Amino acid sequence: MDERFIERTFPVSKVSENSAREKNIRHGHISTLHIWWSRKPLGSSRATIYASLIPAADDDLEEVKVKRFIEDLSLWENSLNQGMIERARRDIGEYHGRPPRVLDPFGGGGSIPLEALRLGCETYSMDLNPVAVLIQKCTLEYPQKYGVDESWADSEPPLLRDVKRWGEWVLGEAEEELSRFYPPDEDGSVPAAYIWARTLPCQNPDCGVEVPLKTGFWLVRKKNRQIALKPVVSGDGVDFEIVEDPDFDPSRGTISRAIVTCPVCGSTIPANDTRRLFQEGKAGERLIAVALTHTQRRGKTYRLATERDLEAYMEAQQYLEKKRDELMDQWGIDPVPDEPTPLGKGSGAERAFSVRNYGLDSWGDLFNARQKLALITFTEKIRQAHQEMLKEGYEEDYSKAVVSYLGLGLDRIADRNGSLSIWNNIAEKQEHTFGRQALPMVWDYAETNVIKGVQGWKKQFSYTLNALEKIFKSFLKISGLVPHVFQGSAVSLPFDDEYFDAVFTDPPYYDNVPYSYLSDFFYVWLKRALGDLYPDLFMTPLTPKRGEMVAYTNDKSMDEAREEFESMLRDSFREIHRVLRPGGIANIVYAHKTTHGWETVINSLLDSGLVVTASWPIFTEMRARMRAQGSAALASSIYIVARKPDFEKKTGYYEEVQVELKEVLGEKLEYLWEEGISGPDFFIAAIGAGLEVIGKYSEILKYNGEEVRGSRLLDDIRSVAADFAIRRILDNGFADELSPLTRFYLFYRWNFENSRVEFDEARKLAGSLGIDLNTSRAGFIRIQRGKVTVLGPDKRGEDHDTTELIDALHLAARLWSEGRKEELEKLLLETGYGTSESFYRVAQAIIEFLPNCREKQWLEGLIVNRETMMKSLKEKTRQKTLKDYK
């Protein structure tokens, strides 16, 4: 087989840096067209696709030049650099002689197929999820079908112009109907947001006041401006006043972790009772404050809610009931989504949905009355816009495309204008519902003015337009390549054998992201706005769950869920192998951090017929963000490069594979180390490198015929990686002096800092270093509820075995922190560690791994005072020697 550039080398460090920076892009990125979870960066997608579709360099000089080009190509700023994109297309086209035909069977939010199309490929993309399919149609298909014409290079494409026009039409129609429910103040100030709190009655029978559930009382929390709601407590209840530079702590609210504290009598409502009261319908809500803007003023002002505000809301509530009945008669479906929210049960990602615990049983329950009214009104206007387009003579398919973008705009409003949208007191705006891949309960929320508010339709739809404009500019020079987007399952691809030149994809990782449950939030609104136009996509009450490749446990055990996922992943890899042409290349992105997940990948690749030829870790998260969250999660994804071989895979023999692993891993790990890969990302990268050896074989057997599968092979890879990393961490020379327990402590801190991890992960890490966690009695290891914590000197007890370097180091750090100098010197003198270079080298290594914490501070103090202690110890040793001599 010909060798591709990515199979020999890749500029990991620079592409990683560019991809991580892309997370901060907010304007014009396809992520602003519509939210999709765990979307891969455009930069890494573009760079890896290009490097996979061009040949390996002929010499070192050419290789350096191509690397630099790939680095530049991965920059977000060069997404629309026509000179660079044209060169990339030309390189690919000249090598293949035609546009290569490529597939993404897990298209999701469209990052990968978008970049394949941008690079001039004949692109096919699919997903089982209807919301993902619609996003891809709006990202790939419609812009290319209706927006690509070089004559429009300096003007506005008709599709963009019409989307903009009809977006304004929808807003105008909605404004005429809704504006009276968001009345301005007499001075012309316009409500931008309404601040609400849910309420519960105090359960103290001698009190019984309605307690506003507030997690905190800040309205504005900036360095130069601080405004808060100050509770004014009386026997009748809780009122508020707005104060600047508050003289109390506004961070302390009335509820934390579902435990309510009554500000009047001080009694508490336990979390279980809080949930029960919500389920029994005892909860209410209270409009507390209003944030306002004015055309003659910068920034926002704040006031308490008035009777006029409440009257406007009550009018909206009454109008909602009338409009809801009218639209139900017209549409034959409740315009307010009555489909059920997730149960929030199971042991997997479904637990990310807690709203059912609080009586929010339908998707419509996630919105207050005025929010519901706004959303069903915009939905109605979008449907009417389609009818108006047809009256004006628009073609059916074209009008369908235009109105699809209006549907995406509706979703942006739903995301920003629900009762799970919190108030950001630093940016002074509503946050969107999906701050993370979950739907947790929110106690106090912000409601936007959808007509005139700064987060209303006009603002949100501008994001849709900006993203669409950037997509059009991407496609101006690739007319004639209309992408193919459709709904389907990756385990049963509707293509002939050997149909594709390449497959680029990012499959799900067990239950990391519950895509279908998350996207139901949008599906229920899209179904009402666009369901008649897409009957095949929106035929089911909610998004398909059966057949989705995610390890859900709500109707099965974790083992059953894992087994089903693993079977489907294996089938999807086999399908990728089937549809690839001989010699065809695949990039499979994988980012699951657990050992079990990687065992599945190894076994699936062994069974698929694909041969792994390279792997590269690319950072897709900002490292500072991961550190700030105290997370042991990965910052990188592994891009596994595989080929469909034009030869039969052979059997490998385990004893020989072990030798090969050490040789190949040694070279690859050296390269990754020089590229700055560290911590858990280094170990996962090592697995990827190990796949290059393992993936060559159809099966791996011991000489006695026993088959070796993923678990044993992972242990071998981990052992090689651990030994390599320890030696590099200590700059060689001292690694052999360290005991297994000291090695474990050092490697744990390097991998996970001070995070808790699953027992299985820690056990396998320990096993690679010759330690059995089940029998170890090390004082710094704590095992509780299936989790392992490695304790620093500030957290552990007095059980120090000072024959162990790490125990002596911990005790030394504690003695230093407490000023017990004589005891510290005695310890260092008696153990001999006071003059041991490895003792201080281990301390320095741990310092470099840890975020700012007490352990780091103690060890730094020990290191800083090293020279003083050394002099004192040498003098005491000299005096002792003289005394003994005499």
Residue pairs with C-beta under 8 A, 6 or more apart in sequence:
1 583
1 643
1 645
1 646
2 55
2 583
3 55
3 56
4 51
4 52
4 53
4 54
4 55
4 56
4 585
4 641
5 51
5 52
5 54
5 55
5 56
5 57
5 66
5 70
6 48
6 51
6 52
6 587
6 614
6 616
6 641
7 56
7 613
7 614
7 641
8 56
8 57
8 63
8 614
9 63
9 67
10 47
10 48
10 51
10 67
10 70
10 614
10 616
11 47
11 67
11 68
11 70
11 71
12 616
12 617
12 618
12 672
12 675
12 677
13 675
13 676
14 71
14 74
15 43
15 44
15 47
15 48
15 70
15 71
15 74
15 618
16 44
16 617
16 618
16 619
16 636
17 619
18 43
18 44
18 71
18 74
18 75
18 76
19 41
19 43
19 44
19 74
19 618
19 619
19 620
20 41
20 619
20 620
20 621
20 622
20 623
20 635
21 76
21 622
22 29
22 41
22 42
22 43
22 76
23 41
23 620
23 621
23 622
24 622
25 31
25 76
26 32
27 463
27 466
28 466
28 467
28 469
28 470
29 42
29 76
29 467
29 470
30 39
30 42
30 109
30 110
30 111
30 114
30 139
30 467
30 470
30 471
31 39
31 109
31 467
32 463
32 464
32 466
32 467
33 135
33 138
33 139
33 408
33 463
33 464
33 467
33 468
33 471
34 109
34 131
34 135
34 138
34 408
34 411
34 412
34 464
34 522
35 411
35 415
35 432
35 434
35 522
36 108
36 109
36 110
36 132
36 135
37 109
37 434
37 437
37 513
37 515
37 518
38 108
38 437
38 506
38 512
38 513
39 108
39 109
39 110
39 111
40 111
40 112
40 506
40 589
40 620
40 637
41 111
41 620
42 76
42 79
42 111
42 114
42 115
43 74
43 75
43 76
43 79
44 74
44 618
44 620
44 637
44 639
45 111
45 112
45 114
45 115
45 504
46 73
46 74
46 79
46 88
46 115
46 118
46 119
47 70
47 71
47 73
47 74
48 504
48 587
48 616
48 618
48 639
49 102
49 112
49 115
49 116
49 119
49 121
49 502
49 504
49 587
50 70
50 73
50 88
50 91
50 92
50 119
51 70
52 502
52 504
52 585
52 587
52 641
53 92
53 95
53 96
53 100
53 119
53 121
53 502
53 585
54 66
54 91
54 92
54 95
55 95
56 63
57 63
57 65
57 66
69 84
69 87
72 78
72 84
73 84
73 88
78 84
78 85
79 118
79 470
79 474
80 470
80 473
80 474
82 476
82 477
85 118
85 119
85 474
85 477
86 477
88 119
88 120
89 119
89 120
89 477
89 478
92 99
92 100
92 119
92 120
92 121
93 99
93 120
96 501
99 120
99 121
99 122
99 481
100 121
100 122
100 501
100 502
101 121
101 122
101 124
101 499
101 500
101 501
101 502
102 113
102 116
102 121
102 122
102 123
102 124
102 500
102 501
102 502
102 503
102 504
103 124
103 125
103 126
103 493
103 495
103 499
103 500
103 502
103 503
103 504
103 505
103 579
104 112
104 113
104 116
104 123
104 124
104 125
104 126
104 503
104 504
104 505
104 506
105 126
105 488
105 490
105 493
105 503
105 505
105 572
105 575
105 576
106 127
106 490
106 505
106 506
106 507
106 508
106 549
107 113
107 125
107 126
107 127
107 132
107 133
107 136
107 485
108 127
108 129
108 132
108 506
108 515
109 132
109 135
109 136
109 139
110 125
110 132
110 135
110 136
110 139
110 140
111 506
112 125
112 504
112 505
112 506
113 123
113 124
113 125
113 136
113 140
113 483
113 485
113 504
114 139
114 140
114 471
114 474
116 123
116 504
117 123
117 140
117 144
117 475
117 478
117 481
117 483
118 474
118 475
118 478
120 478
120 481
121 481
121 502
122 481
123 140
123 481
123 483
123 484
124 483
124 484
124 495
124 500
125 136
125 140
125 483
125 484
125 485
126 133
126 485
126 486
126 487
126 488
126 490
127 133
127 136
127 487
127 488
128 487
128 488
128 489
128 490
128 544
128 547
128 548
128 549
129 515
129 516
129 519
129 543
129 544
129 548
130 487
130 523
130 526
130 534
130 537
130 538
130 543
130 544
131 519
131 522
131 523
131 526
131 543
132 515
132 519
133 485
133 486
133 487
133 537
134 404
134 407
134 408
134 526
134 530
134 534
134 537
135 408
136 485
137 401
137 404
137 485
138 401
138 404
138 405
138 408
138 468
139 471
140 483
140 485
141 482
141 483
141 484
141 485
142 159
142 401
142 404
142 405
143 159
143 468
143 471
143 472
143 475
144 475
144 478
144 479
144 481
144 482
144 483
145 401
145 482
146 157
146 158
146 159
146 398
146 401
147 157
147 158
147 159
147 160
147 471
147 472
147 475
148 472
148 475
148 476
148 478
148 479
149 157
149 476
149 479
150 476
150 477
150 479
152 158
152 476
153 476
156 164
157 472
159 398
159 401
159 402
159 468
159 472
160 465
160 468
160 469
160 472
162 402
163 402
163 405
163 406
163 464
163 465
163 468
164 465
166 385
166 389
166 402
166 403
166 406
167 405
167 406
167 409
167 457
167 461
167 464
167 465
169 381
169 385
169 388
170 378
170 381
170 382
170 385
170 406
170 409
170 457
171 451
171 457
171 458
171 461
173 381
173 384
174 374
174 377
174 378
174 381
174 450
174 451
174 457
175 451
177 377
178 373
178 374
178 377
178 450
178 451
179 451
179 452
180 312
180 315
181 312
181 313
181 315
181 316
181 319
181 370
181 373
182 190
182 191
182 312
182 449
182 450
182 451
182 452
182 453
183 191
183 308
183 309
183 312
184 190
184 191
184 452
185 191
185 292
187 294
188 294
188 295
188 296
189 292
189 293
189 294
189 301
190 292
190 293
190 294
190 449
190 452
190 453
191 290
191 291
191 292
191 309
191 449
191 452
191 453
192 291
192 292
192 293
192 300
192 448
192 449
192 452
192 453
192 454
192 455
193 290
193 291
193 423
193 429
193 430
193 446
193 447
193 448
193 449
193 453
193 455
194 287
194 289
194 290
194 291
194 305
194 309
194 313
194 446
194 447
194 449
195 219
195 229
195 287
195 288
195 289
195 290
195 291
195 423
195 444
195 446
196 285
196 286
196 287
196 288
196 368
196 419
196 444
196 445
196 446
196 447
197 212
197 213
197 214
197 285
197 286
197 288
197 443
197 444
198 212
198 213
198 283
198 284
198 285
198 286
198 443
198 444
199 210
199 211
199 212
199 213
199 283
199 284
199 285
199 286
200 210
200 211
200 213
200 260
200 269
200 274
200 277
200 278
200 282
200 283
200 284
201 208
201 209
201 210
201 211
201 277
201 282
202 208
202 209
202 210
202 211
202 262
202 264
202 265
202 267
202 269
203 267
203 269
203 273
204 262
204 265
204 267
206 265
207 262
207 264
207 265
207 267
209 236
209 237
209 238
209 262
209 264
209 265
210 237
210 238
210 284
210 286
211 238
211 254
211 260
211 262
211 263
211 264
211 269
212 238
212 254
212 286
212 288
212 444
213 253
213 254
213 255
213 260
213 443
213 444
214 229
214 253
214 254
214 255
214 443
214 444
215 253
215 255
215 256
215 443
215 444
216 250
216 251
216 252
216 253
216 425
217 228
217 229
217 230
217 231
217 246
217 250
217 253
218 226
218 227
218 228
218 229
218 250
218 251
218 425
219 227
219 228
219 229
219 242
219 289
219 291
219 302
219 423
219 425
220 226
220 227
220 228
220 300
220 302
220 425
220 426
220 428
221 250
221 425
221 426
222 426
225 244
226 244
226 245
226 246
227 242
227 243
227 244
227 246
227 302
228 242
228 243
228 246
228 248
228 250
229 240
229 241
229 242
229 250
229 288
229 289
230 240
230 241
230 242
230 243
230 246
230 248
230 250
231 238
231 239
231 240
231 263
232 238
232 239
232 240
232 241
233 263
233 264
234 264
235 264
237 264
238 263
238 264
240 288
240 289
240 304
241 304
242 289
242 302
242 303
242 304
253 443
253 444
254 260
254 261
254 262
254 263
255 261
255 274
255 443
257 271
258 271
258 274
258 275
258 441
259 268
259 269
259 270
259 271
259 274
260 268
260 269
260 274
261 267
261 268
262 268
262 269
269 277
274 358
275 357
275 358
277 283
278 357
278 358
278 359
279 357
279 358
279 359
280 359
281 359
283 358
283 359
285 368
285 419
287 305
287 309
287 310
287 313
288 304
288 305
289 302
289 303
289 304
289 305
290 302
290 303
290 304
290 305
290 309
291 300
291 301
291 302
291 428
291 446
292 300
292 301
292 302
292 303
293 299
293 300
293 301
293 453
293 454
294 301
299 428
300 428
313 369
313 370
316 369
316 370
316 373
317 369
317 370
317 373
319 373
320 369
320 370
320 372
320 373
320 376
323 335
323 373
323 376
323 377
324 334
324 335
324 336
324 372
324 376
327 335
327 376
327 380
328 334
328 335
331 528
333 528
334 364
335 376
335 379
335 380
335 528
336 364
336 367
336 372
336 376
337 362
337 363
337 364
337 524
337 525
337 528
338 362
338 363
338 364
339 362
339 363
339 520
339 524
339 541
339 542
340 361
340 362
340 363
340 542
341 353
341 355
341 356
341 360
341 361
341 362
341 363
341 365
341 366
341 439
341 520
342 350
342 353
342 355
342 356
342 439
342 514
342 517
342 520
343 350
343 353
343 356
343 554
344 350
344 351
344 352
344 353
344 354
344 355
344 356
344 357
345 351
345 554
346 552
346 553
346 554
347 553
347 558
348 510
348 511
348 514
348 551
348 552
348 553
348 554
348 558
348 561
349 437
349 511
349 512
349 513
349 514
349 517
349 550
349 552
350 511
350 514
350 517
350 552
350 553
350 554
352 437
352 438
352 439
352 440
352 514
353 438
353 439
353 514
353 517
354 439
354 440
354 441
355 365
355 366
355 420
355 439
355 440
355 441
357 441
358 441
359 365
360 366
360 441
363 520
363 521
363 524
364 372
366 418
366 419
366 420
366 433
366 439
366 521
367 375
367 414
367 417
367 418
367 419
368 419
368 447
370 447
371 417
371 418
371 419
371 447
374 413
374 417
374 450
375 410
375 413
375 414
375 417
375 525
376 528
378 410
378 413
378 450
378 457
379 410
379 525
379 528
379 529
382 403
382 406
382 407
382 410
382 529
382 530
383 529
383 532
385 402
385 403
385 406
386 399
386 400
386 403
386 533
389 399
389 402
389 403
390 396
390 399
394 402
400 533
403 529
403 530
403 533
404 530
404 533
405 464
405 468
406 529
407 525
407 526
407 529
407 530
408 464
409 457
409 460
409 461
409 464
410 525
410 526
410 529
411 522
411 525
411 526
412 460
412 461
412 463
412 464
413 450
413 456
413 457
413 460
414 433
414 521
414 522
414 525
415 421
415 432
415 433
415 434
415 521
415 522
416 430
416 432
416 433
416 448
416 455
416 460
417 430
417 447
417 448
417 450
417 455
418 433
418 445
419 442
419 445
419 447
420 433
420 439
420 440
420 441
420 442
420 445
421 430
421 431
421 432
421 433
421 442
421 445
421 446
421 447
421 448
422 430
422 431
422 435
422 442
422 444
422 445
422 446
423 429
423 430
423 431
423 444
423 445
423 446
424 430
424 431
429 454
429 455
430 446
430 447
430 448
430 455
433 439
433 521
434 518
434 521
437 512
437 513
437 514
437 518
439 518
439 521
448 455
448 456
449 456
450 456
450 457
451 457
453 459
487 536
487 537
488 494
489 547
490 505
490 507
490 549
490 568
490 572
490 575
491 549
491 568
491 571
491 572
491 575
492 571
492 575
493 575
493 576
493 578
493 579
495 579
496 579
497 578
497 579
498 578
498 579
498 580
498 581
498 582
498 584
499 579
499 581
500 579
500 580
500 581
500 584
501 580
501 581
501 584
501 585
502 580
502 584
502 585
502 586
502 587
503 576
503 579
503 580
503 584
503 585
503 586
503 587
503 588
504 586
504 587
505 576
505 586
505 587
505 588
505 589
506 588
506 589
506 637
507 549
507 569
507 572
507 588
507 589
507 590
508 515
508 549
508 550
508 565
509 590
509 591
509 592
509 597
510 550
510 551
510 562
510 565
510 592
510 594
510 597
511 550
511 551
511 552
511 553
511 561
511 565
512 591
512 592
513 550
514 550
514 552
515 548
515 550
516 542
516 543
516 544
516 545
516 548
516 550
517 545
519 543
520 542
520 543
523 538
523 542
523 543
524 542
526 538
527 538
530 538
531 538
545 552
549 565
549 568
549 569
549 572
550 565
551 558
551 561
551 562
551 564
551 565
552 561
553 560
553 561
556 564
562 596
565 600
566 600
566 603
566 604
569 600
569 601
569 604
570 600
570 603
570 604
570 607
570 608
573 588
573 604
573 605
573 607
573 608
573 610
574 607
574 608
574 609
576 586
576 588
576 608
576 610
577 608
577 609
577 610
577 644
580 586
580 644
581 644
582 644
582 645
582 646
583 643
583 644
583 645
583 646
584 643
584 644
585 641
585 642
585 643
586 610
586 641
586 642
586 643
586 644
587 639
587 640
587 641
587 642
588 639
588 640
588 642
589 637
589 638
589 639
589 640
590 597
590 598
590 601
590 637
590 638
590 640
591 620
591 634
591 636
591 637
591 638
591 684
592 598
592 601
593 632
593 633
593 634
593 680
593 684
593 761
594 758
594 760
594 761
595 711
595 714
595 760
595 761
595 764
596 760
598 684
598 687
598 710
598 714
599 709
599 710
599 711
599 714
600 710
601 640
601 691
601 710
602 687
602 691
602 694
602 709
602 710
602 713
602 714
603 709
603 710
605 612
605 640
605 642
605 691
605 694
605 695
606 694
606 695
606 697
606 698
606 699
606 700
606 709
606 710
609 644
609 645
609 649
609 698
610 642
610 643
610 644
610 695
611 642
611 643
611 644
611 645
611 649
611 695
611 696
612 640
612 641
612 642
612 691
612 692
612 694
612 695
612 696
613 641
613 642
613 643
613 692
613 695
614 641
614 692
615 638
615 639
615 640
615 641
615 685
615 688
615 689
615 691
615 692
616 638
616 639
616 641
616 685
616 688
617 636
617 637
617 638
617 639
617 672
617 677
617 681
617 684
617 685
617 688
618 636
618 637
618 638
618 639
619 635
619 636
619 681
620 635
620 636
620 637
621 633
621 634
621 635
621 636
622 635
623 635
626 633
626 635
627 753
627 851
630 753
630 754
630 755
630 851
631 755
632 680
632 751
632 752
632 753
632 755
632 756
632 757
633 680
634 680
634 681
634 684
635 681
636 677
636 681
636 684
636 685
638 684
638 685
638 687
638 688
640 688
640 691
642 695
648 698
649 696
649 697
649 698
650 696
650 697
650 698
651 697
651 698
651 699
651 700
651 701
652 694
652 696
652 697
652 699
652 700
652 701
653 700
653 701
653 702
653 703
654 700
654 701
654 702
654 703
654 708
654 712
655 702
655 703
657 693
657 694
657 697
657 700
657 708
657 713
658 716
660 693
661 690
661 693
661 694
661 716
661 717
661 720
662 720
664 689
664 690
664 692
664 693
665 686
665 689
665 690
665 693
665 717
665 720
665 721
665 724
666 720
666 724
668 686
668 689
668 692
669 682
669 685
669 686
669 689
669 720
669 721
669 724
669 725
672 682
672 685
672 686
672 689
673 682
673 724
673 728
677 685
678 750
679 750
679 751
679 752
679 753
679 849
680 751
680 752
682 721
682 725
683 718
683 721
683 725
683 751
686 717
686 718
686 720
686 721
686 724
687 714
687 717
689 717
690 713
690 714
690 716
690 717
690 720
694 700
694 713
699 707
700 707
700 708
700 709
700 713
701 707
701 708
702 708
714 764
715 764
715 767
715 768
718 764
718 765
718 767
718 768
719 768
719 769
721 768
722 743
722 747
722 765
722 768
722 769
723 735
725 747
725 750
726 735
726 738
726 743
726 746
726 747
727 735
729 746
729 750
729 845
730 738
730 838
730 841
730 842
730 845
731 841
734 837
734 838
734 841
734 842
735 743
737 838
738 746
738 805
738 838
738 842
739 804
739 805
739 806
740 769
740 770
740 771
741 771
741 776
741 778
741 804
741 806
742 804
742 805
742 806
742 842
743 769
744 765
744 766
744 769
744 771
744 778
745 780
745 790
745 806
745 846
746 806
746 842
746 845
746 846
747 765
747 769
748 762
748 765
748 790
749 790
749 846
749 849
749 850
750 845
750 849
751 765
752 790
753 849
753 850
753 851
754 790
754 792
754 850
754 851
754 853
754 855
756 787
756 788
756 789
757 787
757 788
758 786
758 787
758 788
759 773
759 783
759 786
759 787
759 788
761 788
762 773
762 788
762 790
763 773
763 774
763 788
766 772
766 773
766 776
767 773
773 781
773 783
773 788
778 804
779 791
779 796
779 797
779 799
779 800
779 801
779 807
780 790
780 791
780 792
780 796
780 806
780 807
780 810
781 788
781 789
781 790
781 791
782 788
782 789
782 790
782 791
783 789
792 810
792 853
792 854
792 855
793 809
793 810
793 811
793 813
793 814
793 817
793 855
793 858
794 814
794 817
794 854
794 855
794 858
795 855
796 810
800 807
800 808
800 810
800 811
801 807
802 808
802 811
802 827
802 830
802 831
803 831
805 833
805 836
805 838
805 839
805 842
806 842
808 827
808 831
808 833
808 839
809 833
809 839
809 842
809 843
809 859
811 827
812 824
812 827
812 828
812 833
812 862
813 843
813 855
813 858
813 859
813 861
813 862
814 858
815 821
815 823
815 824
815 827
816 824
816 858
816 861
816 862
816 865
817 854
817 858
817 861
824 869
825 834
825 869
825 872
825 873
825 876
827 833
828 834
828 869
828 873
829 873
829 876
829 877
833 839
834 869
834 870
834 873
835 870
835 873
835 874
840 863
840 866
843 859
843 862
843 863
844 863
846 855
846 856
846 859
847 856
847 859
847 860
847 863
850 856
